[in-house]
């Protein structure tokens, strides 16, 4: 994990419109683990997560098409994230598809764990959070 200061892991959570319900449901299934994470999220996705789970530490950025994707991209470049969970809708045309490609490229360049589906997100969260539980004190 990039976060060597001992602070809470920092995750970005993003979802396309057609997958916002799914990411909110997924957060509920991972609530115990995510309660130990600092979450950064694009506007609408973050607002929905925050409204449903007010106990979580969620920082809402701009809406994705209005610059939120770029804000997350900057956080990746500055190594201020430990994982990116991006529930992408592969079946709908996206006018800001270039933003999705940019985030994917940055996550790859900076070797940041990234999930685009629920099963991969489960593995990342379990691996990073449970890894902290097994770290030497």
C-alpha positions as CSV (number, residue, x, y, z in Angstrom):
1,X,0.0,0.0,0.0
2,X,1.2,3.5,-0.8
3,X,0.0,4.8,2.6
4,X,3.0,4.3,4.9
5,X,2.1,6.8,7.5
6,X,-0.1,4.4,9.4
7,X,-3.3,6.4,8.6
8,X,-6.5,4.8,7.4
9,X,-6.2,3.4,3.8
10,X,-7.6,5.8,1.2
11,X,-10.0,4.5,-1.4
12,X,-11.6,6.2,-4.3
13,X,-15.2,4.9,-5.1
14,X,-16.7,5.8,-8.4
15,X,-19.7,4.4,-10.3
16,X,-21.5,5.2,-13.6
17,X,-25.2,6.1,-13.3
18,X,-26.4,2.6,-14.1
19,X,-24.2,1.1,-11.4
20,X,-24.7,3.6,-8.5
21,X,-27.2,1.3,-6.8
22,X,-24.8,-1.6,-7.1
23,X,-21.9,0.3,-5.5
24,X,-24.1,1.5,-2.7
25,X,-25.2,-2.1,-2.1
26,X,-21.6,-3.3,-2.3
27,X,-20.5,-0.7,0.3
28,X,-23.2,-2.1,2.7
29,X,-21.8,-5.6,2.2
30,X,-18.3,-4.4,2.9
31,X,-19.3,-1.9,5.7
32,X,-17.2,-3.4,8.5
33,X,-14.0,-3.2,6.3
34,X,-14.9,0.2,4.7
35,X,-15.5,1.7,8.2
36,X,-11.7,1.7,8.5
37,X,-11.1,3.4,5.2
38,X,-11.0,7.1,4.2
39,X,-13.3,7.2,1.1
40,X,-13.0,9.8,-1.7
41,X,-15.8,9.7,-4.2
42,X,-17.2,11.6,-7.2
43,X,-20.2,13.8,-6.4
44,X,-23.3,11.8,-6.8
45,X,-21.8,8.4,-5.9
46,X,-20.3,9.9,-2.8
47,X,-23.5,11.7,-1.8
48,X,-25.5,8.4,-2.2
49,X,-22.9,6.5,-0.1
50,X,-22.8,9.2,2.6
51,X,-26.6,9.4,2.8
52,X,-27.0,5.6,3.1
53,X,-24.0,5.1,5.5
54,X,-23.5,8.3,7.4
55,X,-21.0,6.5,9.7
56,X,-18.4,6.3,6.9
57,X,-15.7,8.8,6.3
58,X,-16.7,10.0,2.8
59,X,-15.2,13.0,1.0
60,X,-17.3,14.0,-2.0
61,X,-15.5,15.5,-4.9
62,X,-17.0,17.1,-8.1
63,X,-19.3,15.0,-10.2
64,X,-17.3,12.8,-12.6
65,X,-18.2,14.7,-15.8
66,X,-17.6,18.0,-14.1
67,X,-14.0,17.2,-13.0
68,X,-14.4,14.6,-10.3
69,X,-12.6,12.0,-12.4
70,X,-9.7,14.4,-12.9
71,X,-9.6,15.1,-9.1
72,X,-9.2,11.4,-8.5
73,X,-6.6,11.2,-11.3
74,X,-4.6,13.9,-9.6
75,X,-4.8,12.0,-6.3
76,X,-3.5,8.9,-8.1
77,X,-0.5,10.9,-9.5
78,X,0.2,12.4,-6.1
79,X,0.0,8.8,-4.6
80,X,-2.8,9.9,-2.2
81,X,-4.9,6.8,-2.8
82,X,-4.4,3.1,-1.9
83,X,-7.1,1.7,-4.3
84,X,-9.6,2.7,-6.9
85,X,-13.0,1.0,-7.1
86,X,-14.7,2.1,-10.3
87,X,-18.0,0.3,-11.1
88,X,-18.0,1.0,-14.9
89,X,-21.1,0.5,-17.0
90,X,-19.8,-1.3,-20.1
91,X,-23.1,-1.4,-21.9
92,X,-24.0,2.3,-22.1
93,X,-22.1,4.9,-24.2
94,X,-20.4,7.4,-22.0
95,X,-19.7,10.9,-23.2
96,X,-16.8,11.1,-20.7
97,X,-15.3,7.8,-21.7
98,X,-11.9,9.4,-22.1
99,X,-12.0,10.1,-18.3
100,X,-12.5,6.4,-17.6
101,X,-9.6,5.5,-19.9
102,X,-7.4,8.2,-18.2
103,X,-8.2,6.7,-14.7
104,X,-7.4,3.2,-15.9
105,X,-4.1,4.4,-17.4
106,X,-3.1,6.3,-14.3
107,X,-4.0,3.4,-12.0
108,X,-1.8,1.2,-14.3
109,X,1.1,3.6,-14.4
110,X,1.1,4.1,-10.7
111,X,0.5,0.4,-9.9
112,X,-2.6,1.3,-8.0
113,X,-5.0,-1.6,-7.3
114,X,-8.2,-1.0,-9.3
115,X,-11.4,-2.8,-9.6
116,X,-14.2,-2.4,-12.1
117,X,-16.5,-5.1,-10.8
118,X,-17.9,-6.3,-7.5
119,X,-15.8,-9.5,-7.3
120,X,-12.5,-7.7,-7.9
121,X,-13.5,-4.9,-5.5
122,X,-14.1,-7.6,-2.8
123,X,-10.6,-9.0,-3.4
124,X,-9.0,-5.6,-3.2
125,X,-10.8,-4.5,0.0
126,X,-10.3,-7.9,1.7
127,X,-6.6,-8.0,0.6
128,X,-5.7,-4.4,1.7
129,X,-7.8,-4.2,4.9
130,X,-7.0,-7.7,6.1
131,X,-3.3,-7.1,5.2
132,X,-3.3,-4.3,7.7
133,X,-4.7,-6.7,10.4
134,X,-1.7,-9.0,9.9
135,X,0.9,-6.3,9.8
136,X,3.5,-6.4,12.6
137,X,2.9,-3.9,15.3
